[in-house]
Amino acid sequence: MGLMTGADDYITKPFSPAELTARIDALMRRLTGSTAQSDELTSPPFTLNIKSRTLMRGDERVEITQVEFMIMKTFLENPSRALSREEIMRTVWGPDYFGDLKIVDVNVRRLRLKIEEDPAAPRYILTVWGFGYKWEA
């Protein structure tokens, strides 16, 4: 019935997050016409695996949430580019999210605690005062 009413795809409950991710990836490939998408984003010493949704620092796995994964993906796709809080929020939470911008600050702080050697003096995720953040490798 879902397909007959215009849906391109559907998934029944219960479903695995891996299957959902694979279906989204397939849809994105169809929309962009791209079949050669890199499975990894790298900014030494970090490697973000898009397919397995994991973050590695050298040979060590860094445990991150899905929101932190999306923030890292956004940063690694835009190295050295200042990203506004609004742009990060729109990319990670979607254009229809109507929460407070502070959610970006809270999640960036949590991510810094996991990836920075000294979160009080960050080396990778830098604050652009009055604007947002940028990734420096």
Chimera marker file (.cmm) of the C-alpha trace (Angstrom):
<marker_set name="trace">
<marker id="1" x="0.000" y="0.000" z="0.000" r="1" g="1" b="0" radius="0.5"/>
<marker id="2" x="2.877" y="2.353" z="0.803" r="1" g="1" b="0" radius="0.5"/>
<marker id="3" x="4.410" y="1.856" z="-2.619" r="1" g="1" b="0" radius="0.5"/>
<marker id="4" x="1.054" y="2.354" z="-4.300" r="1" g="1" b="0" radius="0.5"/>
<marker id="5" x="0.598" y="5.710" z="-2.551" r="1" g="1" b="0" radius="0.5"/>
<marker id="6" x="3.885" y="7.075" z="-3.873" r="1" g="1" b="0" radius="0.5"/>
<marker id="7" x="6.617" y="5.853" z="-1.532" r="1" g="1" b="0" radius="0.5"/>
<marker id="8" x="9.917" y="4.866" z="-3.168" r="1" g="1" b="0" radius="0.5"/>
<marker id="9" x="10.715" y="2.330" z="-0.468" r="1" g="1" b="0" radius="0.5"/>
<marker id="10" x="9.565" y="1.182" z="2.944" r="1" g="1" b="0" radius="0.5"/>
<marker id="11" x="10.804" y="-0.917" z="5.822" r="1" g="1" b="0" radius="0.5"/>
<marker id="12" x="8.768" y="-2.868" z="8.357" r="1" g="1" b="0" radius="0.5"/>
<marker id="13" x="9.325" y="-3.062" z="12.088" r="1" g="1" b="0" radius="0.5"/>
<marker id="14" x="11.406" y="-4.412" z="13.632" r="1" g="1" b="0" radius="0.5"/>
<marker id="15" x="14.302" y="-3.311" z="11.427" r="1" g="1" b="0" radius="0.5"/>
<marker id="16" x="18.034" y="-3.156" z="11.880" r="1" g="1" b="0" radius="0.5"/>
<marker id="17" x="19.803" y="0.219" z="11.809" r="1" g="1" b="0" radius="0.5"/>
<marker id="18" x="22.286" y="-1.278" z="9.311" r="1" g="1" b="0" radius="0.5"/>
<marker id="19" x="19.454" y="-2.066" z="6.877" r="1" g="1" b="0" radius="0.5"/>
<marker id="20" x="17.997" y="1.426" z="7.282" r="1" g="1" b="0" radius="0.5"/>
<marker id="21" x="21.423" y="2.987" z="6.636" r="1" g="1" b="0" radius="0.5"/>
<marker id="22" x="21.940" y="0.788" z="3.564" r="1" g="1" b="0" radius="0.5"/>
<marker id="23" x="18.555" y="1.784" z="2.159" r="1" g="1" b="0" radius="0.5"/>
<marker id="24" x="19.274" y="5.485" z="2.737" r="1" g="1" b="0" radius="0.5"/>
<marker id="25" x="22.672" y="5.110" z="1.049" r="1" g="1" b="0" radius="0.5"/>
<marker id="26" x="21.036" y="3.403" z="-1.935" r="1" g="1" b="0" radius="0.5"/>
<marker id="27" x="18.461" y="6.197" z="-2.196" r="1" g="1" b="0" radius="0.5"/>
<marker id="28" x="21.203" y="8.839" z="-2.042" r="1" g="1" b="0" radius="0.5"/>
<marker id="29" x="23.112" y="7.056" z="-4.821" r="1" g="1" b="0" radius="0.5"/>
<marker id="30" x="19.975" y="7.054" z="-6.961" r="1" g="1" b="0" radius="0.5"/>
<marker id="31" x="19.324" y="10.744" z="-6.297" r="1" g="1" b="0" radius="0.5"/>
<marker id="32" x="22.883" y="11.911" z="-6.975" r="1" g="1" b="0" radius="0.5"/>
<marker id="33" x="23.628" y="9.403" z="-9.713" r="1" g="1" b="0" radius="0.5"/>
<marker id="34" x="26.871" y="8.560" z="-7.947" r="1" g="1" b="0" radius="0.5"/>
<marker id="35" x="28.123" y="5.034" z="-7.516" r="1" g="1" b="0" radius="0.5"/>
<marker id="36" x="31.688" y="5.872" z="-6.472" r="1" g="1" b="0" radius="0.5"/>
<marker id="37" x="31.258" y="7.265" z="-2.990" r="1" g="1" b="0" radius="0.5"/>
<marker id="38" x="34.173" y="7.012" z="-0.622" r="1" g="1" b="0" radius="0.5"/>
<marker id="39" x="33.564" y="4.886" z="2.436" r="1" g="1" b="0" radius="0.5"/>
<marker id="40" x="35.951" y="6.946" z="4.565" r="1" g="1" b="0" radius="0.5"/>
<marker id="41" x="36.700" y="10.546" z="5.411" r="1" g="1" b="0" radius="0.5"/>
<marker id="42" x="40.218" y="11.082" z="6.704" r="1" g="1" b="0" radius="0.5"/>
<marker id="43" x="41.906" y="13.907" z="8.555" r="1" g="1" b="0" radius="0.5"/>
<marker id="44" x="44.960" y="12.486" z="10.317" r="1" g="1" b="0" radius="0.5"/>
<marker id="45" x="44.915" y="11.050" z="12.894" r="1" g="1" b="0" radius="0.5"/>
<marker id="46" x="41.145" y="10.535" z="12.437" r="1" g="1" b="0" radius="0.5"/>
<marker id="47" x="39.311" y="8.251" z="10.015" r="1" g="1" b="0" radius="0.5"/>
<marker id="48" x="35.526" y="8.306" z="9.839" r="1" g="1" b="0" radius="0.5"/>
<marker id="49" x="34.058" y="5.218" z="8.185" r="1" g="1" b="0" radius="0.5"/>
<marker id="50" x="30.737" y="6.169" z="6.606" r="1" g="1" b="0" radius="0.5"/>
<marker id="51" x="29.499" y="2.607" z="6.051" r="1" g="1" b="0" radius="0.5"/>
<marker id="52" x="30.251" y="1.234" z="9.518" r="1" g="1" b="0" radius="0.5"/>
<marker id="53" x="29.620" y="4.651" z="11.145" r="1" g="1" b="0" radius="0.5"/>
<marker id="54" x="32.786" y="4.440" z="13.232" r="1" g="1" b="0" radius="0.5"/>
<marker id="55" x="35.488" y="6.916" z="14.174" r="1" g="1" b="0" radius="0.5"/>
<marker id="56" x="39.092" y="5.824" z="14.544" r="1" g="1" b="0" radius="0.5"/>
<marker id="57" x="41.949" y="7.818" z="16.026" r="1" g="1" b="0" radius="0.5"/>
<marker id="58" x="44.937" y="5.979" z="14.612" r="1" g="1" b="0" radius="0.5"/>
<marker id="59" x="44.299" y="2.349" z="15.583" r="1" g="1" b="0" radius="0.5"/>
<marker id="60" x="41.979" y="3.246" z="18.474" r="1" g="1" b="0" radius="0.5"/>
<marker id="61" x="38.200" y="3.322" z="18.075" r="1" g="1" b="0" radius="0.5"/>
<marker id="62" x="36.460" y="6.382" z="19.517" r="1" g="1" b="0" radius="0.5"/>
<marker id="63" x="32.950" y="5.643" z="20.794" r="1" g="1" b="0" radius="0.5"/>
<marker id="64" x="30.618" y="8.375" z="19.522" r="1" g="1" b="0" radius="0.5"/>
<marker id="65" x="26.860" y="8.823" z="19.286" r="1" g="1" b="0" radius="0.5"/>
<marker id="66" x="25.033" y="9.144" z="15.965" r="1" g="1" b="0" radius="0.5"/>
<marker id="67" x="24.698" y="12.899" z="16.460" r="1" g="1" b="0" radius="0.5"/>
<marker id="68" x="28.445" y="13.150" z="17.119" r="1" g="1" b="0" radius="0.5"/>
<marker id="69" x="29.030" y="11.009" z="14.012" r="1" g="1" b="0" radius="0.5"/>
<marker id="70" x="27.014" y="13.462" z="11.898" r="1" g="1" b="0" radius="0.5"/>
<marker id="71" x="28.879" y="16.436" z="13.387" r="1" g="1" b="0" radius="0.5"/>
<marker id="72" x="32.233" y="14.773" z="12.627" r="1" g="1" b="0" radius="0.5"/>
<marker id="73" x="31.067" y="13.968" z="9.099" r="1" g="1" b="0" radius="0.5"/>
<marker id="74" x="30.063" y="17.599" z="8.587" r="1" g="1" b="0" radius="0.5"/>
<marker id="75" x="33.433" y="18.838" z="9.854" r="1" g="1" b="0" radius="0.5"/>
<marker id="76" x="35.486" y="16.348" z="7.814" r="1" g="1" b="0" radius="0.5"/>
<marker id="77" x="33.547" y="17.199" z="4.648" r="1" g="1" b="0" radius="0.5"/>
<marker id="78" x="34.327" y="20.900" z="5.257" r="1" g="1" b="0" radius="0.5"/>
<marker id="79" x="37.921" y="21.099" z="6.573" r="1" g="1" b="0" radius="0.5"/>
<marker id="80" x="39.160" y="24.565" z="7.616" r="1" g="1" b="0" radius="0.5"/>
<marker id="81" x="35.768" y="26.066" z="6.747" r="1" g="1" b="0" radius="0.5"/>
<marker id="82" x="33.937" y="28.025" z="9.411" r="1" g="1" b="0" radius="0.5"/>
<marker id="83" x="30.473" y="26.504" z="9.846" r="1" g="1" b="0" radius="0.5"/>
<marker id="84" x="27.732" y="28.477" z="11.544" r="1" g="1" b="0" radius="0.5"/>
<marker id="85" x="25.758" y="26.919" z="14.355" r="1" g="1" b="0" radius="0.5"/>
<marker id="86" x="22.678" y="27.196" z="12.145" r="1" g="1" b="0" radius="0.5"/>
<marker id="87" x="24.390" y="25.325" z="9.300" r="1" g="1" b="0" radius="0.5"/>
<marker id="88" x="25.557" y="22.554" z="11.636" r="1" g="1" b="0" radius="0.5"/>
<marker id="89" x="22.089" y="22.273" z="13.179" r="1" g="1" b="0" radius="0.5"/>
<marker id="90" x="20.405" y="22.146" z="9.747" r="1" g="1" b="0" radius="0.5"/>
<marker id="91" x="22.874" y="19.491" z="8.498" r="1" g="1" b="0" radius="0.5"/>
<marker id="92" x="22.744" y="17.266" z="11.586" r="1" g="1" b="0" radius="0.5"/>
<marker id="93" x="19.155" y="17.656" z="12.831" r="1" g="1" b="0" radius="0.5"/>
<marker id="94" x="17.482" y="18.568" z="9.538" r="1" g="1" b="0" radius="0.5"/>
<marker id="95" x="15.801" y="21.702" z="8.204" r="1" g="1" b="0" radius="0.5"/>
<marker id="96" x="12.582" y="21.127" z="10.157" r="1" g="1" b="0" radius="0.5"/>
<marker id="97" x="14.229" y="21.028" z="13.598" r="1" g="1" b="0" radius="0.5"/>
<marker id="98" x="13.074" y="23.911" z="15.790" r="1" g="1" b="0" radius="0.5"/>
<marker id="99" x="15.274" y="23.453" z="18.845" r="1" g="1" b="0" radius="0.5"/>
<marker id="100" x="17.676" y="25.821" z="20.538" r="1" g="1" b="0" radius="0.5"/>
<marker id="101" x="21.038" y="26.497" z="18.864" r="1" g="1" b="0" radius="0.5"/>
<marker id="102" x="22.721" y="25.578" z="22.151" r="1" g="1" b="0" radius="0.5"/>
<marker id="103" x="22.202" y="21.923" z="21.212" r="1" g="1" b="0" radius="0.5"/>
<marker id="104" x="25.095" y="22.379" z="18.754" r="1" g="1" b="0" radius="0.5"/>
<marker id="105" x="27.357" y="23.761" z="21.505" r="1" g="1" b="0" radius="0.5"/>
<marker id="106" x="26.463" y="20.943" z="23.894" r="1" g="1" b="0" radius="0.5"/>
<marker id="107" x="27.176" y="18.219" z="21.342" r="1" g="1" b="0" radius="0.5"/>
<marker id="108" x="30.401" y="19.847" z="20.132" r="1" g="1" b="0" radius="0.5"/>
<marker id="109" x="31.565" y="20.027" z="23.755" r="1" g="1" b="0" radius="0.5"/>
<marker id="110" x="30.796" y="16.310" z="24.223" r="1" g="1" b="0" radius="0.5"/>
<marker id="111" x="32.623" y="15.468" z="21.004" r="1" g="1" b="0" radius="0.5"/>
<marker id="112" x="35.636" y="17.521" z="22.100" r="1" g="1" b="0" radius="0.5"/>
<marker id="113" x="35.793" y="15.544" z="25.346" r="1" g="1" b="0" radius="0.5"/>
<marker id="114" x="36.129" y="12.373" z="23.276" r="1" g="1" b="0" radius="0.5"/>
<marker id="115" x="38.596" y="13.464" z="20.589" r="1" g="1" b="0" radius="0.5"/>
<marker id="116" x="40.701" y="16.287" z="21.995" r="1" g="1" b="0" radius="0.5"/>
<marker id="117" x="43.771" y="15.618" z="24.123" r="1" g="1" b="0" radius="0.5"/>
<marker id="118" x="42.984" y="18.816" z="26.061" r="1" g="1" b="0" radius="0.5"/>
<marker id="119" x="39.327" y="19.818" z="25.552" r="1" g="1" b="0" radius="0.5"/>
<marker id="120" x="39.992" y="23.171" z="27.258" r="1" g="1" b="0" radius="0.5"/>
<marker id="121" x="42.507" y="24.010" z="24.521" r="1" g="1" b="0" radius="0.5"/>
<marker id="122" x="41.066" y="22.270" z="21.453" r="1" g="1" b="0" radius="0.5"/>
<marker id="123" x="43.312" y="21.478" z="18.526" r="1" g="1" b="0" radius="0.5"/>
<marker id="124" x="40.812" y="20.023" z="16.048" r="1" g="1" b="0" radius="0.5"/>
<marker id="125" x="37.399" y="21.622" z="16.643" r="1" g="1" b="0" radius="0.5"/>
<marker id="126" x="38.016" y="25.337" z="16.946" r="1" g="1" b="0" radius="0.5"/>
<marker id="127" x="35.455" y="27.900" z="18.031" r="1" g="1" b="0" radius="0.5"/>
<marker id="128" x="34.793" y="30.784" z="15.653" r="1" g="1" b="0" radius="0.5"/>
<marker id="129" x="33.533" y="33.263" z="18.239" r="1" g="1" b="0" radius="0.5"/>
<marker id="130" x="30.097" y="34.687" z="17.543" r="1" g="1" b="0" radius="0.5"/>
<marker id="131" x="29.613" y="32.358" z="14.561" r="1" g="1" b="0" radius="0.5"/>
<marker id="132" x="30.211" y="28.643" z="15.036" r="1" g="1" b="0" radius="0.5"/>
<marker id="133" x="33.026" y="26.114" z="14.635" r="1" g="1" b="0" radius="0.5"/>
<marker id="134" x="35.619" y="24.858" z="12.203" r="1" g="1" b="0" radius="0.5"/>
<marker id="135" x="37.734" y="21.726" z="11.830" r="1" g="1" b="0" radius="0.5"/>
<marker id="136" x="41.497" y="22.175" z="11.752" r="1" g="1" b="0" radius="0.5"/>
<marker id="137" x="43.755" y="19.200" z="11.180" r="1" g="1" b="0" radius="0.5"/>
<link id1="1" id2="2" r="1" g="1" b="0" radius="0.2"/>
<link id1="2" id2="3" r="1" g="1" b="0" radius="0.2"/>
<link id1="3" id2="4" r="1" g="1" b="0" radius="0.2"/>
<link id1="4" id2="5" r="1" g="1" b="0" radius="0.2"/>
<link id1="5" id2="6" r="1" g="1" b="0" radius="0.2"/>
<link id1="6" id2="7" r="1" g="1" b="0" radius="0.2"/>
<link id1="7" id2="8" r="1" g="1" b="0" radius="0.2"/>
<link id1="8" id2="9" r="1" g="1" b="0" radius="0.2"/>
<link id1="9" id2="10" r="1" g="1" b="0" radius="0.2"/>
<link id1="10" id2="11" r="1" g="1" b="0" radius="0.2"/>
<link id1="11" id2="12" r="1" g="1" b="0" radius="0.2"/>
<link id1="12" id2="13" r="1" g="1" b="0" radius="0.2"/>
<link id1="13" id2="14" r="1" g="1" b="0" radius="0.2"/>
<link id1="14" id2="15" r="1" g="1" b="0" radius="0.2"/>
<link id1="15" id2="16" r="1" g="1" b="0" radius="0.2"/>
<link id1="16" id2="17" r="1" g="1" b="0" radius="0.2"/>
<link id1="17" id2="18" r="1" g="1" b="0" radius="0.2"/>
<link id1="18" id2="19" r="1" g="1" b="0" radius="0.2"/>
<link id1="19" id2="20" r="1" g="1" b="0" radius="0.2"/>
<link id1="20" id2="21" r="1" g="1" b="0" radius="0.2"/>
<link id1="21" id2="22" r="1" g="1" b="0" radius="0.2"/>
<link id1="22" id2="23" r="1" g="1" b="0" radius="0.2"/>
<link id1="23" id2="24" r="1" g="1" b="0" radius="0.2"/>
<link id1="24" id2="25" r="1" g="1" b="0" radius="0.2"/>
<link id1="25" id2="26" r="1" g="1" b="0" radius="0.2"/>
<link id1="26" id2="27" r="1" g="1" b="0" radius="0.2"/>
<link id1="27" id2="28" r="1" g="1" b="0" radius="0.2"/>
<link id1="28" id2="29" r="1" g="1" b="0" radius="0.2"/>
<link id1="29" id2="30" r="1" g="1" b="0" radius="0.2"/>
<link id1="30" id2="31" r="1" g="1" b="0" radius="0.2"/>
<link id1="31" id2="32" r="1" g="1" b="0" radius="0.2"/>
<link id1="32" id2="33" r="1" g="1" b="0" radius="0.2"/>
<link id1="33" id2="34" r="1" g="1" b="0" radius="0.2"/>
<link id1="34" id2="35" r="1" g="1" b="0" radius="0.2"/>
<link id1="35" id2="36" r="1" g="1" b="0" radius="0.2"/>
<link id1="36" id2="37" r="1" g="1" b="0" radius="0.2"/>
<link id1="37" id2="38" r="1" g="1" b="0" radius="0.2"/>
<link id1="38" id2="39" r="1" g="1" b="0" radius="0.2"/>
<link id1="39" id2="40" r="1" g="1" b="0" radius="0.2"/>
<link id1="40" id2="41" r="1" g="1" b="0" radius="0.2"/>
<link id1="41" id2="42" r="1" g="1" b="0" radius="0.2"/>
<link id1="42" id2="43" r="1" g="1" b="0" radius="0.2"/>
<link id1="43" id2="44" r="1" g="1" b="0" radius="0.2"/>
<link id1="44" id2="45" r="1" g="1" b="0" radius="0.2"/>
<link id1="45" id2="46" r="1" g="1" b="0" radius="0.2"/>
<link id1="46" id2="47" r="1" g="1" b="0" radius="0.2"/>
<link id1="47" id2="48" r="1" g="1" b="0" radius="0.2"/>
<link id1="48" id2="49" r="1" g="1" b="0" radius="0.2"/>
<link id1="49" id2="50" r="1" g="1" b="0" radius="0.2"/>
<link id1="50" id2="51" r="1" g="1" b="0" radius="0.2"/>
<link id1="51" id2="52" r="1" g="1" b="0" radius="0.2"/>
<link id1="52" id2="53" r="1" g="1" b="0" radius="0.2"/>
<link id1="53" id2="54" r="1" g="1" b="0" radius="0.2"/>
<link id1="54" id2="55" r="1" g="1" b="0" radius="0.2"/>
<link id1="55" id2="56" r="1" g="1" b="0" radius="0.2"/>
<link id1="56" id2="57" r="1" g="1" b="0" radius="0.2"/>
<link id1="57" id2="58" r="1" g="1" b="0" radius="0.2"/>
<link id1="58" id2="59" r="1" g="1" b="0" radius="0.2"/>
<link id1="59" id2="60" r="1" g="1" b="0" radius="0.2"/>
<link id1="60" id2="61" r="1" g="1" b="0" radius="0.2"/>
<link id1="61" id2="62" r="1" g="1" b="0" radius="0.2"/>
<link id1="62" id2="63" r="1" g="1" b="0" radius="0.2"/>
<link id1="63" id2="64" r="1" g="1" b="0" radius="0.2"/>
<link id1="64" id2="65" r="1" g="1" b="0" radius="0.2"/>
<link id1="65" id2="66" r="1" g="1" b="0" radius="0.2"/>
<link id1="66" id2="67" r="1" g="1" b="0" radius="0.2"/>
<link id1="67" id2="68" r="1" g="1" b="0" radius="0.2"/>
<link id1="68" id2="69" r="1" g="1" b="0" radius="0.2"/>
<link id1="69" id2="70" r="1" g="1" b="0" radius="0.2"/>
<link id1="70" id2="71" r="1" g="1" b="0" radius="0.2"/>
<link id1="71" id2="72" r="1" g="1" b="0" radius="0.2"/>
<link id1="72" id2="73" r="1" g="1" b="0" radius="0.2"/>
<link id1="73" id2="74" r="1" g="1" b="0" radius="0.2"/>
<link id1="74" id2="75" r="1" g="1" b="0" radius="0.2"/>
<link id1="75" id2="76" r="1" g="1" b="0" radius="0.2"/>
<link id1="76" id2="77" r="1" g="1" b="0" radius="0.2"/>
<link id1="77" id2="78" r="1" g="1" b="0" radius="0.2"/>
<link id1="78" id2="79" r="1" g="1" b="0" radius="0.2"/>
<link id1="79" id2="80" r="1" g="1" b="0" radius="0.2"/>
<link id1="80" id2="81" r="1" g="1" b="0" radius="0.2"/>
<link id1="81" id2="82" r="1" g="1" b="0" radius="0.2"/>
<link id1="82" id2="83" r="1" g="1" b="0" radius="0.2"/>
<link id1="83" id2="84" r="1" g="1" b="0" radius="0.2"/>
<link id1="84" id2="85" r="1" g="1" b="0" radius="0.2"/>
<link id1="85" id2="86" r="1" g="1" b="0" radius="0.2"/>
<link id1="86" id2="87" r="1" g="1" b="0" radius="0.2"/>
<link id1="87" id2="88" r="1" g="1" b="0" radius="0.2"/>
<link id1="88" id2="89" r="1" g="1" b="0" radius="0.2"/>
<link id1="89" id2="90" r="1" g="1" b="0" radius="0.2"/>
<link id1="90" id2="91" r="1" g="1" b="0" radius="0.2"/>
<link id1="91" id2="92" r="1" g="1" b="0" radius="0.2"/>
<link id1="92" id2="93" r="1" g="1" b="0" radius="0.2"/>
<link id1="93" id2="94" r="1" g="1" b="0" radius="0.2"/>
<link id1="94" id2="95" r="1" g="1" b="0" radius="0.2"/>
<link id1="95" id2="96" r="1" g="1" b="0" radius="0.2"/>
<link id1="96" id2="97" r="1" g="1" b="0" radius="0.2"/>
<link id1="97" id2="98" r="1" g="1" b="0" radius="0.2"/>
<link id1="98" id2="99" r="1" g="1" b="0" radius="0.2"/>
<link id1="99" id2="100" r="1" g="1" b="0" radius="0.2"/>
<link id1="100" id2="101" r="1" g="1" b="0" radius="0.2"/>
<link id1="101" id2="102" r="1" g="1" b="0" radius="0.2"/>
<link id1="102" id2="103" r="1" g="1" b="0" radius="0.2"/>
<link id1="103" id2="104" r="1" g="1" b="0" radius="0.2"/>
<link id1="104" id2="105" r="1" g="1" b="0" radius="0.2"/>
<link id1="105" id2="106" r="1" g="1" b="0" radius="0.2"/>
<link id1="106" id2="107" r="1" g="1" b="0" radius="0.2"/>
<link id1="107" id2="108" r="1" g="1" b="0" radius="0.2"/>
<link id1="108" id2="109" r="1" g="1" b="0" radius="0.2"/>
<link id1="109" id2="110" r="1" g="1" b="0" radius="0.2"/>
<link id1="110" id2="111" r="1" g="1" b="0" radius="0.2"/>
<link id1="111" id2="112" r="1" g="1" b="0" radius="0.2"/>
<link id1="112" id2="113" r="1" g="1" b="0" radius="0.2"/>
<link id1="113" id2="114" r="1" g="1" b="0" radius="0.2"/>
<link id1="114" id2="115" r="1" g="1" b="0" radius="0.2"/>
<link id1="115" id2="116" r="1" g="1" b="0" radius="0.2"/>
<link id1="116" id2="117" r="1" g="1" b="0" radius="0.2"/>
<link id1="117" id2="118" r="1" g="1" b="0" radius="0.2"/>
<link id1="118" id2="119" r="1" g="1" b="0" radius="0.2"/>
<link id1="119" id2="120" r="1" g="1" b="0" radius="0.2"/>
<link id1="120" id2="121" r="1" g="1" b="0" radius="0.2"/>
<link id1="121" id2="122" r="1" g="1" b="0" radius="0.2"/>
<link id1="122" id2="123" r="1" g="1" b="0" radius="0.2"/>
<link id1="123" id2="124" r="1" g="1" b="0" radius="0.2"/>
<link id1="124" id2="125" r="1" g="1" b="0" radius="0.2"/>
<link id1="125" id2="126" r="1" g="1" b="0" radius="0.2"/>
<link id1="126" id2="127" r="1" g="1" b="0" radius="0.2"/>
<link id1="127" id2="128" r="1" g="1" b="0" radius="0.2"/>
<link id1="128" id2="129" r="1" g="1" b="0" radius="0.2"/>
<link id1="129" id2="130" r="1" g="1" b="0" radius="0.2"/>
<link id1="130" id2="131" r="1" g="1" b="0" radius="0.2"/>
<link id1="131" id2="132" r="1" g="1" b="0" radius="0.2"/>
<link id1="132" id2="133" r="1" g="1" b="0" radius="0.2"/>
<link id1="133" id2="134" r="1" g="1" b="0" radius="0.2"/>
<link id1="134" id2="135" r="1" g="1" b="0" radius="0.2"/>
<link id1="135" id2="136" r="1" g="1" b="0" radius="0.2"/>
<link id1="136" id2="137" r="1" g="1" b="0" radius="0.2"/>
</marker_set>
